[in-house]
Amino acid sequence: MKVLLVGSGGREHALAWRLVQNPLVELWSSPGSPALARLGEVAKVPVDDLDGLKKLASQIEPDLTVVGPELPLVLGLADQLREMDLPVFGPSKKAARVEGSKIFAKDFMVRHNLPTAGYAVFDDESEAENYLKASAYPVVLKADGLAAGKGVVVAGNYATASRALKTLLAGAGAKLIVEEYLAGEELSCFALCDGKNFLSLIPAQDHKTIYDCDRGPNTGGMGAYAPAPLGGALLTKLVEDNIFKPAVEGLSVEGTPFTGLLYAGLMVGMNGPKLLEFNARFGDPETQALMPLLESDLADLLLAAATGNLKGKEIRWSGKASVCVVVSAEGYPGEYRKGDEIKGIDRANAREDVVVFEAGVGVKGDVPITNGGRVLGVTATGDNLKEAVKKAYQACGDISFQGMHYRKDIGEKGALKEYSI
């Protein structure tokens, strides 16, 4: 089974790591990375070069193409590959608008009665300023377009909101949403979709801000753990019935059936789960936490979704817990260092129940060097969350590079819940 994996980051390393555990999988990745090159063949076509990716696909004729990042989906890569009669795990350009446009997503949620926060849309700065002056705080400002996980600002007062307004209107899409602030805990839920049917994965919890105790600016994600005790059986059923089912049906009814991974970012508060956002692909770094727990054949599941054959499928999980701690470069999420030698990856990987997923790693000769803001996803499994946390942080201690940074509280919320039951 020839699989083409589009992408190059930690999410793609985790997906590839799980895919090649099926000995029949012959993996290609593009643009790939040193880590992905150790698992299969690599082409150097960028994710936004749709013509180049189509040419690559025509050359290798994959039995399945898995699109990792959001950008090629929003640009329409899945549509173009399907026109070549190739099975693709990833939504069409129109369906990917659930992530590509926050405004489209919020309007869709309202049309289909999905539980979400109240909001207002602006493309005019003065109108938005007047709205912010009259608002109760805190409020949430969101850029309309893709912003690599950094297009959201929680503003506790008017001055912060006004600064964020100017930045966001100058960025992704030149439109923004001002949204009601929801209190509670965030939860990431996922569903494999084949256009009509869906299959839930176990829930995870991401940690968005750069510093401990959820302080500092938002990042693409500084760590995750799974399963999240917050997402128990009752909550999972609520999410399936009130979010995934109407969303999948709604997209189909509107003529944009969703094939791929539908990610629901939730806020769980006193009034139950409410939908913050949709993503149109696997989460990063949640995928790094999920893949070590998956016992089913990932290639089989993704192909079933890509070909409309999810009905009757089941997913097997190990029953263990997993924690991914993201190790970032100095300066991230702003301008960050590159080119620093990384020591200790092999030592961390040699630990029992540990795998280090490489996100922003290059090579100089045979030496691994930093080549991105989020550099590594140090991931460990254990019989329970507390054990997984301990193993992950022991492995982080094996690794060093100039200016490395990681949060020290990944999984703490879940471990406290787990041991208070």
MARGUPA-818898 format. One record per residue (C-alpha): residue in three letters; x, y, z. Coordinates in steps of 0.05 Angstrom, whole numbers, padded with zeros to 5 digits, always signed. Layout:
<zapas>
ALAXYZ
...
</zapas>
This chain:
<zapas>
MET+00000+00000+00000
LYS+00034+00063-00025
VAL+00018+00123+00020
LEU+00036+00196+00003
LEU+00038+00239+00066
VAL+00037+00314+00053
GLY+00073+00354+00106
SER+00137+00359+00146
GLY+00123+00372+00220
GLY+00114+00335+00285
ARG+00043+00316+00268
GLU+00067+00284+00203
HIS+00124+00248+00239
ALA+00073+00218+00287
LEU+00026+00197+00231
ALA+00083+00167+00191
TRP+00109+00131+00253
ARG+00042+00098+00262
LEU+00029+00085+00187
VAL+00094+00046+00176
GLN+00078-00001+00233
ASN+00036-00035+00179
PRO+00091-00073+00142
LEU+00053-00067+00077
VAL+00057+00009+00077
GLU+00107+00041+00030
LEU+00113+00113+00053
TRP+00127+00175+00012
SER+00126+00244+00043
SER+00132+00314+00015
PRO+00165+00361+00031
GLY+00186+00313+00086
SER+00240+00320+00139
PRO+00301+00283+00164
ALA+00256+00243+00210
LEU+00208+00225+00153
ALA+00267+00206+00109
ARG+00283+00151+00160
LEU+00214+00122+00150
GLY+00207+00124+00074
GLU+00220+00162+00010
VAL+00220+00238+00011
ALA+00203+00288-00044
LYS+00218+00362-00035
VAL+00153+00391-00062
PRO+00126+00447-00016
VAL+00057+00439+00013
ASP+00030+00500-00025
ASP+00057+00476-00093
LEU-00007+00442-00116
ASP+00018+00431-00187
GLY+00082+00400-00161
LEU+00043+00354-00114
LYS-00003+00333-00170
LYS+00058+00316-00212
LEU+00088+00277-00155
ALA+00023+00239-00145
SER+00019+00222-00219
GLN+00089+00194-00215
ILE+00082+00150-00153
GLU+00007+00134-00160
PRO-00008+00129-00085
ASP-00062+00083-00060
LEU-00076+00136-00007
THR-00056+00208+00002
VAL-00058+00237+00073
VAL-00056+00313+00077
GLY-00027+00336+00144
PRO-00028+00412+00146
GLU-00087+00458+00134
LEU-00058+00503+00080
PRO-00059+00453+00021
LEU-00130+00433+00042
VAL-00155+00505+00041
LEU-00120+00514-00026
GLY-00158+00454-00055
LEU-00106+00399-00060
ALA-00156+00344-00042
ASP-00203+00365-00099
GLN-00147+00364-00150
LEU-00122+00295-00129
ARG-00193+00267-00129
GLU-00200+00291-00200
MET-00142+00244-00215
ASP-00183+00187-00183
LEU-00136+00182-00124
PRO-00163+00167-00054
VAL-00149+00226-00008
PHE-00156+00233+00067
GLY-00172+00306+00073
PRO-00232+00351+00058
SER-00249+00390-00005
LYS-00232+00463-00010
LYS-00304+00481+00005
ALA-00309+00435+00065
ALA-00242+00459+00091
ARG-00273+00528+00101
VAL-00293+00504+00170
GLU-00221+00519+00187
GLY-00200+00566+00131
SER-00252+00619+00150
LYS-00273+00631+00222
ILE-00331+00671+00197
PHE-00356+00614+00153
ALA-00348+00566+00211
LYS-00387+00609+00260
ASP-00443+00621+00210
PHE-00445+00546+00196
MET-00450+00532+00271
VAL-00509+00579+00277
ARG-00544+00550+00215
HIS-00541+00480+00245
ASN-00554+00497+00318
LEU-00486+00477+00344
PRO-00471+00503+00414
THR-00423+00561+00408
ALA-00408+00631+00435
GLY-00442+00694+00411
TYR-00401+00735+00361
ALA-00398+00795+00315
VAL-00360+00803+00249
PHE-00319+00864+00228
ASP-00277+00887+00170
ASP-00280+00961+00189
GLU-00233+00983+00245
SER-00275+01041+00270
GLU-00338+00998+00275
ALA-00299+00945+00312
GLU-00270+00998+00359
ASN-00339+01024+00376
TYR-00363+00953+00390
LEU-00303+00940+00435
LYS-00314+01004+00474
ALA-00385+00981+00490
SER-00365+00908+00506
ALA-00362+00872+00572
TYR-00294+00841+00584
PRO-00260+00794+00573
VAL-00274+00784+00498
VAL-00241+00740+00446
LEU-00215+00767+00380
LYS-00203+00718+00322
ALA-00172+00729+00254
ASP-00217+00703+00198
GLY-00164+00666+00158
LEU-00108+00617+00173
ALA-00060+00642+00226
ALA-00019+00581+00246
GLY-00053+00575+00314
LYS-00035+00647+00332
GLY-00096+00686+00307
VAL-00133+00687+00373
VAL-00127+00739+00428
VAL-00164+00737+00494
ALA-00169+00810+00515
GLY-00183+00827+00588
ASN-00194+00901+00575
TYR-00207+00951+00520
ALA-00134+00972+00511
THR-00111+00900+00498
ALA-00170+00889+00451
SER-00155+00953+00412
ARG-00083+00933+00401
ALA-00103+00863+00379
LEU-00155+00891+00332
LYS-00104+00930+00292
THR-00057+00870+00287
LEU-00111+00820+00266
LEU-00144+00865+00215
ALA-00076+00874+00182
GLY-00066+00799+00178
ALA-00102+00736+00157
GLY-00162+00756+00114
ALA-00169+00828+00139
LYS-00233+00808+00175
LEU-00243+00787+00247
ILE-00292+00760+00297
VAL-00304+00790+00366
GLU-00331+00733+00407
GLU-00363+00723+00475
TYR-00313+00696+00525
LEU-00329+00627+00551
ALA-00302+00603+00618
GLY-00282+00531+00629
GLU-00230+00482+00605
GLU-00211+00470+00533
LEU-00218+00401+00503
SER-00199+00374+00435
CYS-00246+00322+00404
PHE-00236+00287+00337
ALA-00276+00248+00287
LEU-00255+00209+00226
CYS-00306+00225+00172
ASP-00322+00193+00104
GLY-00373+00245+00081
LYS-00433+00212+00114
ASN-00407+00171+00173
PHE-00359+00189+00229
LEU-00319+00153+00282
SER-00296+00188+00345
LEU-00225+00185+00371
ILE-00207+00192+00445
PRO-00206+00265+00469
ALA-00143+00303+00485
GLN-00124+00368+00518
ASP-00077+00418+00486
HIS-00037+00472+00520
LYS-00037+00534+00476
THR+00003+00587+00514
ILE+00078+00590+00516
TYR+00087+00591+00593
ASP+00064+00549+00652
CYS-00005+00562+00683
ASP-00033+00583+00615
ARG+00005+00649+00613
GLY+00036+00686+00555
PRO+00019+00690+00481
ASN-00015+00634+00443
THR+00027+00585+00403
GLY+00013+00528+00356
GLY+00010+00484+00419
MET+00061+00470+00474
GLY+00039+00400+00492
ALA-00020+00353+00498
TYR-00043+00292+00535
ALA-00094+00237+00521
PRO-00142+00212+00540
ALA-00167+00274+00575
PRO-00206+00254+00638
LEU-00250+00315+00625
GLY-00277+00280+00563
GLY-00311+00221+00595
ALA-00364+00175+00565
LEU-00422+00223+00578
LEU-00387+00283+00549
THR-00363+00243+00489
LYS-00435+00223+00475
LEU-00458+00296+00481
VAL-00404+00317+00431
GLU-00422+00262+00382
ASP-00497+00278+00385
ASN-00495+00354+00389
ILE-00433+00371+00349
PHE-00404+00317+00304
LYS-00470+00287+00279
PRO-00503+00354+00260
ALA-00438+00381+00232
VAL-00425+00321+00187
GLU-00498+00320+00165
GLY-00499+00395+00155
LEU-00437+00395+00111
SER-00467+00339+00070
VAL-00534+00374+00062
GLU-00499+00437+00040
GLY-00464+00399-00016
THR-00395+00398+00017
PRO-00388+00329+00049
PHE-00330+00325+00096
THR-00278+00271+00084
GLY-00219+00271+00132
LEU-00208+00289+00205
LEU-00257+00338+00235
TYR-00228+00370+00298
ALA-00274+00404+00347
GLY-00241+00452+00396
LEU-00288+00457+00456
MET-00295+00497+00519
VAL-00326+00455+00574
GLY-00360+00498+00627
MET-00420+00498+00673
ASN-00468+00495+00613
GLY-00434+00436+00580
PRO-00389+00435+00519
LYS-00390+00494+00471
LEU-00354+00496+00405
LEU-00296+00545+00399
GLU-00272+00525+00330
PHE-00266+00470+00278
ASN-00202+00447+00246
ALA-00201+00407+00182
ARG-00142+00361+00198
PHE-00106+00325+00254
GLY-00086+00370+00312
ASP-00014+00386+00328
PRO+00010+00367+00381
GLU-00052+00325+00399
THR-00034+00275+00344
GLN+00033+00262+00377
ALA-00004+00242+00441
LEU-00057+00200+00405
MET-00015+00158+00358
PRO+00023+00118+00412
LEU-00044+00098+00442
LEU-00075+00074+00376
GLU-00075-00002+00366
SER-00117-00004+00303
ASP-00083-00001+00235
LEU-00081+00074+00218
ALA-00073+00062+00143
ASP-00136+00019+00141
LEU-00177+00071+00179
LEU-00154+00130+00137
LEU-00166+00091+00072
ALA-00236+00072+00096
ALA-00251+00145+00109
ALA-00222+00167+00042
THR-00265+00117+00004
GLY-00331+00125+00041
ASN-00325+00059+00079
LEU-00323+00078+00153
LYS-00390+00046+00170
GLY-00379-00014+00214
LYS-00307+00004+00230
GLU-00282+00006+00302
ILE-00220+00036+00334
ARG-00179-00001+00386
TRP-00139+00038+00438
SER-00087+00012+00486
GLY-00122+00036+00549
LYS-00059+00073+00571
ALA-00045+00147+00577
SER+00002+00190+00535
VAL+00035+00258+00544
CYS+00071+00300+00491
VAL+00115+00358+00515
VAL+00135+00407+00461
VAL+00206+00432+00464
SER+00212+00500+00429
ALA+00267+00545+00405
GLU+00288+00609+00441
GLY+00242+00666+00420
TYR+00183+00624+00398
PRO+00126+00643+00384
GLY+00161+00706+00360
GLU+00225+00708+00320
TYR+00265+00647+00341
ARG+00335+00619+00337
LYS+00355+00568+00285
GLY+00415+00525+00271
ASP+00432+00504+00343
GLU+00459+00433+00353
ILE+00410+00387+00389
LYS+00439+00336+00436
GLY+00405+00276+00469
ILE+00349+00256+00421
ASP+00376+00185+00415
ARG+00384+00180+00490
ALA+00311+00202+00501
ASN+00286+00154+00447
ALA+00323+00097+00481
ARG+00279+00104+00542
GLU+00222+00054+00550
ASP+00154+00080+00526
VAL+00185+00144+00497
VAL+00186+00169+00426
VAL+00212+00237+00405
PHE+00173+00266+00346
GLU+00213+00316+00306
ALA+00177+00380+00285
GLY+00230+00433+00270
VAL+00293+00392+00262
GLY+00344+00398+00206
VAL+00412+00366+00198
LYS+00482+00394+00188
GLY+00524+00336+00165
ASP+00499+00281+00211
VAL+00484+00329+00268
PRO+00411+00348+00284
ILE+00400+00423+00289
THR+00340+00467+00306
ASN+00301+00488+00245
GLY+00234+00513+00271
GLY+00197+00545+00328
ARG+00170+00481+00356
VAL+00229+00434+00352
LEU+00210+00368+00385
GLY+00149+00332+00414
VAL+00176+00289+00470
THR+00121+00236+00480
ALA+00114+00182+00532
THR+00061+00130+00550
GLY+00045+00101+00618
ASP-00007+00059+00653
ASN-00037+00125+00678
LEU-00027+00198+00664
LYS+00017+00211+00724
GLU+00065+00157+00701
ALA+00065+00184+00629
VAL+00080+00254+00653
LYS+00140+00229+00694
LYS+00169+00191+00635
ALA+00160+00249+00587
TYR+00196+00299+00632
GLN+00252+00250+00647
ALA+00262+00244+00571
CYS+00261+00321+00564
GLY+00319+00322+00613
ASP+00361+00281+00564
ILE+00356+00335+00510
SER+00393+00400+00505
PHE+00404+00457+00456
GLN+00417+00532+00462
GLY+00356+00568+00489
MET+00310+00508+00492
HIS+00244+00519+00527
TYR+00186+00475+00548
ARG+00128+00481+00596
LYS+00134+00443+00661
ASP+00059+00432+00672
ILE+00036+00391+00612
GLY-00015+00340+00635
GLU-00021+00369+00705
LYS-00095+00386+00700
GLY-00112+00316+00675
ALA-00068+00281+00727
LEU-00102+00319+00783
LYS-00170+00299+00757
GLU-00148+00228+00748
TYR-00125+00221+00819
SER-00183+00258+00850
ILE-00234+00207+00825
</zapas>
